[in-house]
Amino acid sequence: VQLVESGGRLVPPGGSLRLSCAVSGFLFSRFGMSWPRQAPGKERELVASIRSFGERTTYVDSVKGRFTISRDNAKSTVYLQMNNLKPEDTAVYYCKGGPDYAYWGQGTQVTVSS
């Protein structure tokens, strides 16, 4: 099983990023996926999640209206579109999912700073 995140980088406040997570090793379309993040000195936080066919999405309050989670089951890829980024969004963003959300990616660093 592999979950490989990409797209993290340094971006100024107000900027946008799209994170991607390419999945292999399990039947992607059958399982929910999520994006947790962890900032230095803070507890890990679940940012967004999406059900297997995208029929339901959830977001932490701090990103509602700014972030959008989506998936392409044909490509076994889940995305996180992040708009109007704020310094407090700085964190390592992970991709998580599969049976019982058991699998994690290695993480991608997002830094929001001028």
Backbone as JSON Lines, residues from 0, in Angstrom:
{"i":0,"aa":"V","n":[0.86,-1.19,0.0],"ca":[0.0,0.0,0.0],"c":[0.89,1.24,0.0]}
{"i":1,"aa":"Q","n":[0.55,2.19,-0.87],"ca":[1.26,3.47,-0.91],"c":[0.28,4.62,-1.03]}
{"i":2,"aa":"L","n":[0.52,5.65,-0.23],"ca":[-0.19,6.91,-0.34],"c":[0.89,7.98,-0.49]}
{"i":3,"aa":"V","n":[0.9,8.66,-1.6],"ca":[1.98,9.6,-1.9],"c":[1.39,10.99,-2.1]}
{"i":4,"aa":"E","n":[1.66,11.88,-1.13],"ca":[1.18,13.25,-1.22],"c":[2.15,14.11,-2.02]}
{"i":5,"aa":"S","n":[1.6,15.14,-2.63],"ca":[2.42,16.12,-3.33],"c":[1.68,17.45,-3.34]}
{"i":6,"aa":"G","n":[2.43,18.51,-3.65],"ca":[1.83,19.82,-3.8],"c":[2.13,20.82,-2.71]}
{"i":7,"aa":"G","n":[2.71,20.38,-1.62],"ca":[3.02,21.31,-0.54],"c":[4.21,22.19,-0.88]}
{"i":8,"aa":"R","n":[4.16,23.44,-0.45],"ca":[5.26,24.39,-0.68],"c":[5.02,25.63,0.15]}
{"i":9,"aa":"L","n":[5.91,26.6,0.04],"ca":[5.76,27.9,0.66],"c":[4.84,28.77,-0.2]}
{"i":10,"aa":"V","n":[3.85,29.38,0.46],"ca":[2.9,30.22,-0.25],"c":[2.58,31.43,0.63]}
{"i":11,"aa":"P","n":[2.38,32.6,0.06],"ca":[2.06,33.78,0.88],"c":[0.63,33.72,1.39]}
{"i":12,"aa":"P","n":[0.33,34.45,2.46],"ca":[-1.05,34.52,2.95],"c":[-1.99,34.98,1.85]}
{"i":13,"aa":"G","n":[-3.15,34.35,1.78],"ca":[-4.12,34.64,0.73],"c":[-3.94,33.8,-0.52]}
{"i":14,"aa":"G","n":[-2.86,33.05,-0.59],"ca":[-2.6,32.22,-1.75],"c":[-3.38,30.92,-1.75]}
{"i":15,"aa":"S","n":[-3.16,30.14,-2.79],"ca":[-3.86,28.87,-2.97],"c":[-2.87,27.75,-3.27]}
{"i":16,"aa":"L","n":[-3.27,26.56,-2.88],"ca":[-2.51,25.35,-3.19],"c":[-3.49,24.23,-3.44]}
{"i":17,"aa":"R","n":[-3.07,23.27,-4.26],"ca":[-3.83,22.03,-4.38],"c":[-2.91,20.87,-4.03]}
{"i":18,"aa":"L","n":[-3.26,20.14,-2.99],"ca":[-2.54,18.94,-2.62],"c":[-3.17,17.73,-3.32]}
{"i":19,"aa":"S","n":[-2.31,16.79,-3.66],"ca":[-2.76,15.55,-4.28],"c":[-2.23,14.37,-3.48]}
{"i":20,"aa":"C","n":[-2.97,13.28,-3.5],"ca":[-2.52,12.04,-2.86],"c":[-2.85,10.89,-3.8]}
{"i":21,"aa":"A","n":[-1.83,10.28,-4.35],"ca":[-2.0,9.14,-5.24],"c":[-1.91,7.86,-4.43]}
{"i":22,"aa":"V","n":[-2.9,7.0,-4.61],"ca":[-3.04,5.8,-3.78],"c":[-2.88,4.54,-4.61]}
{"i":23,"aa":"S","n":[-2.2,3.57,-4.07],"ca":[-2.12,2.24,-4.69],"c":[-2.1,1.19,-3.6]}
{"i":24,"aa":"G","n":[-2.52,-0.02,-3.96],"ca":[-2.43,-1.13,-3.03],"c":[-3.73,-1.53,-2.37]}
{"i":25,"aa":"F","n":[-4.78,-0.74,-2.51],"ca":[-6.11,-1.18,-2.07],"c":[-7.14,-0.59,-3.04]}
{"i":26,"aa":"L","n":[-8.36,-1.12,-2.97],"ca":[-9.39,-0.68,-3.9],"c":[-9.9,0.7,-3.48]}
{"i":27,"aa":"F","n":[-9.28,1.7,-4.04],"ca":[-9.49,3.1,-3.63],"c":[-10.96,3.48,-3.59]}
{"i":28,"aa":"S","n":[-11.72,3.09,-4.6],"ca":[-13.1,3.56,-4.74],"c":[-14.03,3.06,-3.64]}
{"i":29,"aa":"R","n":[-13.59,2.1,-2.87],"ca":[-14.47,1.54,-1.84],"c":[-14.35,2.22,-0.49]}
{"i":30,"aa":"F","n":[-13.35,3.09,-0.35],"ca":[-13.05,3.57,0.99],"c":[-12.99,5.09,1.08]}
{"i":31,"aa":"G","n":[-13.34,5.58,2.26],"ca":[-13.2,6.99,2.53],"c":[-11.75,7.41,2.64]}
{"i":32,"aa":"M","n":[-11.53,8.71,2.41],"ca":[-10.19,9.29,2.5],"c":[-10.27,10.57,3.31]}
{"i":33,"aa":"S","n":[-9.13,10.96,3.86],"ca":[-9.12,12.18,4.67],"c":[-7.78,12.86,4.6]}
{"i":34,"aa":"W","n":[-7.76,14.12,5.05],"ca":[-6.55,14.91,5.13],"c":[-6.41,15.42,6.57]}
{"i":35,"aa":"P","n":[-5.59,14.76,7.37],"ca":[-5.22,15.33,8.67],"c":[-4.01,16.25,8.49]}
{"i":36,"aa":"R","n":[-3.78,17.12,9.47],"ca":[-2.57,17.94,9.44],"c":[-2.02,18.05,10.84]}
{"i":37,"aa":"Q","n":[-0.73,18.36,10.9],"ca":[-0.1,18.57,12.2],"c":[0.86,19.74,12.11]}
{"i":38,"aa":"A","n":[0.61,20.72,12.95],"ca":[1.47,21.89,13.04],"c":[2.42,21.72,14.22]}
{"i":39,"aa":"P","n":[3.58,22.38,14.17],"ca":[4.54,22.26,15.27],"c":[3.93,22.65,16.6]}
{"i":40,"aa":"G","n":[4.07,21.8,17.59],"ca":[3.58,22.1,18.92],"c":[2.09,21.96,19.1]}
{"i":41,"aa":"K","n":[1.4,21.48,18.08],"ca":[-0.06,21.35,18.16],"c":[-0.46,19.89,17.94]}
{"i":42,"aa":"E","n":[-1.66,19.57,18.4],"ca":[-2.17,18.22,18.18],"c":[-2.58,18.05,16.71]}
{"i":43,"aa":"R","n":[-2.52,16.81,16.3],"ca":[-2.97,16.49,14.94],"c":[-4.45,16.82,14.8]}
{"i":44,"aa":"E","n":[-4.84,17.32,13.65],"ca":[-6.21,17.78,13.4],"c":[-6.71,17.23,12.09]}
{"i":45,"aa":"L","n":[-7.96,16.73,12.11],"ca":[-8.56,16.25,10.88],"c":[-9.14,17.44,10.13]}
{"i":46,"aa":"V","n":[-8.6,17.73,8.97],"ca":[-9.0,18.91,8.2],"c":[-10.24,18.62,7.37]}
{"i":47,"aa":"A","n":[-10.24,17.51,6.64],"ca":[-11.34,17.21,5.73],"c":[-11.4,15.71,5.48]}
{"i":48,"aa":"S","n":[-12.59,15.24,5.17],"ca":[-12.76,13.84,4.81],"c":[-13.81,13.72,3.72]}
{"i":49,"aa":"I","n":[-13.76,12.6,3.0],"ca":[-14.69,12.37,1.88],"c":[-15.03,10.91,1.83]}
{"i":50,"aa":"R","n":[-16.3,10.64,1.61],"ca":[-16.74,9.25,1.52],"c":[-16.31,8.64,0.18]}
{"i":51,"aa":"S","n":[-16.57,7.36,0.01],"ca":[-15.98,6.59,-1.09],"c":[-16.33,7.13,-2.47]}
{"i":52,"aa":"F","n":[-17.57,7.6,-2.67],"ca":[-17.96,8.14,-3.96],"c":[-18.17,9.65,-3.91]}
{"i":53,"aa":"G","n":[-17.59,10.25,-2.87],"ca":[-17.68,11.7,-2.74],"c":[-19.05,12.19,-2.33]}
{"i":54,"aa":"E","n":[-19.91,11.29,-1.89],"ca":[-21.28,11.68,-1.58],"c":[-21.41,12.48,-0.3]}
{"i":55,"aa":"R","n":[-20.35,12.48,0.5],"ca":[-20.39,13.28,1.73],"c":[-18.99,13.77,2.03]}
{"i":56,"aa":"T","n":[-18.88,15.04,2.36],"ca":[-17.62,15.62,2.78],"c":[-17.79,16.32,4.12]}
{"i":57,"aa":"T","n":[-16.74,16.35,4.91],"ca":[-16.76,17.06,6.19],"c":[-15.49,17.88,6.32]}
{"i":58,"aa":"Y","n":[-15.6,18.97,7.08],"ca":[-14.47,19.89,7.26],"c":[-14.42,20.37,8.7]}
{"i":59,"aa":"V","n":[-13.2,20.62,9.16],"ca":[-13.06,21.29,10.44],"c":[-13.51,22.74,10.25]}
{"i":60,"aa":"D","n":[-14.06,23.34,11.28],"ca":[-14.66,24.67,11.15],"c":[-13.68,25.71,10.6]}
{"i":61,"aa":"S","n":[-12.42,25.61,10.97],"ca":[-11.45,26.64,10.61],"c":[-11.15,26.71,9.11]}
{"i":62,"aa":"V","n":[-11.55,25.67,8.36],"ca":[-11.25,25.69,6.91],"c":[-12.51,25.73,6.06]}
{"i":63,"aa":"K","n":[-13.67,25.7,6.68],"ca":[-14.93,25.71,5.91],"c":[-15.01,26.97,5.06]}
{"i":64,"aa":"G","n":[-15.38,26.76,3.8],"ca":[-15.47,27.88,2.87],"c":[-14.16,28.22,2.19]}
{"i":65,"aa":"R","n":[-13.06,27.63,2.65],"ca":[-11.75,27.89,2.04],"c":[-11.14,26.65,1.4]}
{"i":66,"aa":"F","n":[-11.37,25.49,2.0],"ca":[-10.79,24.24,1.51],"c":[-11.88,23.38,0.89]}
{"i":67,"aa":"T","n":[-11.5,22.6,-0.13],"ca":[-12.42,21.65,-0.75],"c":[-11.7,20.32,-0.97]}
{"i":68,"aa":"I","n":[-12.27,19.26,-0.45],"ca":[-11.73,17.92,-0.68],"c":[-12.51,17.29,-1.83]}
{"i":69,"aa":"S","n":[-11.79,16.57,-2.68],"ca":[-12.44,15.88,-3.8],"c":[-11.63,14.63,-4.12]}
{"i":70,"aa":"R","n":[-12.2,13.81,-4.98],"ca":[-11.5,12.57,-5.35],"c":[-11.82,12.21,-6.79]}
{"i":71,"aa":"D","n":[-10.87,11.5,-7.41],"ca":[-11.06,10.95,-8.74],"c":[-10.82,9.45,-8.61]}
{"i":72,"aa":"N","n":[-11.88,8.68,-8.54],"ca":[-11.73,7.25,-8.33],"c":[-11.06,6.56,-9.51]}
{"i":73,"aa":"A","n":[-11.2,7.11,-10.7],"ca":[-10.54,6.52,-11.87],"c":[-9.03,6.67,-11.79]}
{"i":74,"aa":"K","n":[-8.57,7.69,-11.08],"ca":[-7.13,7.92,-10.93],"c":[-6.62,7.51,-9.56]}
{"i":75,"aa":"S","n":[-7.51,7.02,-8.7],"ca":[-7.12,6.64,-7.33],"c":[-6.38,7.78,-6.64]}
{"i":76,"aa":"T","n":[-6.95,8.95,-6.75],"ca":[-6.31,10.15,-6.22],"c":[-7.32,10.99,-5.46]}
{"i":77,"aa":"V","n":[-6.89,11.52,-4.33],"ca":[-7.7,12.45,-3.56],"c":[-6.99,13.78,-3.52]}
{"i":78,"aa":"Y","n":[-7.76,14.87,-3.52],"ca":[-7.22,16.22,-3.6],"c":[-7.7,17.06,-2.42]}
{"i":79,"aa":"L","n":[-6.92,18.09,-2.14],"ca":[-7.34,19.11,-1.19],"c":[-7.01,20.47,-1.8]}
{"i":80,"aa":"Q","n":[-8.05,21.16,-2.26],"ca":[-7.88,22.51,-2.79],"c":[-7.96,23.48,-1.62]}
{"i":81,"aa":"M","n":[-6.93,24.27,-1.45],"ca":[-6.85,25.2,-0.32],"c":[-6.74,26.62,-0.86]}
{"i":82,"aa":"N","n":[-7.72,27.43,-0.54],"ca":[-7.76,28.83,-0.98],"c":[-7.68,29.75,0.23]}
{"i":83,"aa":"N","n":[-7.33,31.01,-0.04],"ca":[-7.24,32.02,1.01],"c":[-6.45,31.48,2.22]}
{"i":84,"aa":"L","n":[-5.28,30.97,1.94],"ca":[-4.47,30.35,2.99],"c":[-4.03,31.38,4.03]}
{"i":85,"aa":"K","n":[-3.97,30.92,5.27],"ca":[-3.59,31.75,6.41],"c":[-2.34,31.16,7.08]}
{"i":86,"aa":"P","n":[-1.59,31.98,7.78],"ca":[-0.4,31.44,8.46],"c":[-0.72,30.26,9.38]}
{"i":87,"aa":"E","n":[-1.89,30.27,9.98],"ca":[-2.27,29.17,10.88],"c":[-2.56,27.87,10.13]}
{"i":88,"aa":"D","n":[-2.57,27.9,8.8],"ca":[-2.71,26.66,8.02],"c":[-1.36,25.96,7.84]}
{"i":89,"aa":"T","n":[-0.28,26.6,8.28],"ca":[1.04,25.99,8.17],"c":[1.08,24.69,8.96]}
{"i":90,"aa":"A","n":[1.45,23.6,8.28],"ca":[1.46,22.28,8.91],"c":[1.99,21.26,7.9]}
{"i":91,"aa":"V","n":[2.25,20.08,8.4],"ca":[2.44,18.93,7.53],"c":[1.07,18.32,7.28]}
{"i":92,"aa":"Y","n":[0.72,18.18,6.02],"ca":[-0.57,17.62,5.63],"c":[-0.37,16.17,5.19]}
{"i":93,"aa":"Y","n":[-1.18,15.31,5.77],"ca":[-1.1,13.89,5.48],"c":[-2.35,13.45,4.73]}
{"i":94,"aa":"C","n":[-2.2,12.39,3.97],"ca":[-3.3,11.69,3.34],"c":[-3.53,10.42,4.15]}
{"i":95,"aa":"K","n":[-4.8,10.12,4.4],"ca":[-5.12,8.97,5.25],"c":[-6.37,8.31,4.71]}
{"i":96,"aa":"G","n":[-6.38,6.97,4.69],"ca":[-7.59,6.32,4.22],"c":[-7.44,4.82,4.11]}
{"i":97,"aa":"G","n":[-8.36,4.21,3.36],"ca":[-8.38,2.76,3.24],"c":[-9.28,2.13,4.29]}
{"i":98,"aa":"P","n":[-9.23,0.81,4.43],"ca":[-10.06,0.11,5.43],"c":[-9.79,0.64,6.83]}
{"i":99,"aa":"D","n":[-10.84,1.11,7.51],"ca":[-10.71,1.7,8.84],"c":[-9.73,2.87,8.87]}
{"i":100,"aa":"Y","n":[-9.53,3.53,7.74],"ca":[-8.59,4.65,7.63],"c":[-7.23,4.26,8.2]}
{"i":101,"aa":"A","n":[-6.76,3.08,7.85],"ca":[-5.55,2.53,8.46],"c":[-4.26,3.02,7.84]}
{"i":102,"aa":"Y","n":[-4.33,3.54,6.62],"ca":[-3.11,3.85,5.89],"c":[-2.84,5.36,5.84]}
{"i":103,"aa":"W","n":[-1.55,5.69,5.94],"ca":[-1.1,7.08,5.94],"c":[-0.03,7.3,4.87]}
{"i":104,"aa":"G","n":[-0.01,8.51,4.34],"ca":[1.11,8.92,3.51],"c":[2.22,9.49,4.36]}
{"i":105,"aa":"Q","n":[3.27,9.94,3.68],"ca":[4.45,10.45,4.39],"c":[4.31,11.92,4.78]}
{"i":106,"aa":"G","n":[3.34,12.59,4.2],"ca":[3.11,14.0,4.52],"c":[3.77,14.94,3.54]}
{"i":107,"aa":"T","n":[3.18,16.12,3.41],"ca":[3.75,17.18,2.57],"c":[3.65,18.49,3.35]}
{"i":108,"aa":"Q","n":[4.73,19.27,3.33],"ca":[4.8,20.48,4.13],"c":[4.13,21.64,3.41]}
{"i":109,"aa":"V","n":[3.22,22.29,4.11],"ca":[2.6,23.53,3.63],"c":[3.02,24.64,4.58]}
{"i":110,"aa":"T","n":[3.63,25.67,4.04],"ca":[4.06,26.82,4.83],"c":[3.44,28.07,4.27]}
{"i":111,"aa":"V","n":[2.69,28.77,5.09],"ca":[2.02,30.0,4.68],"c":[2.71,31.17,5.38]}
{"i":112,"aa":"S","n":[3.44,31.92,4.61],"ca":[4.24,33.01,5.19],"c":[4.6,34.01,4.11]}
{"i":113,"aa":"S","n":[4.71,35.28,4.54],"ca":[5.15,36.31,3.6],"c":[6.66,36.46,3.64]}
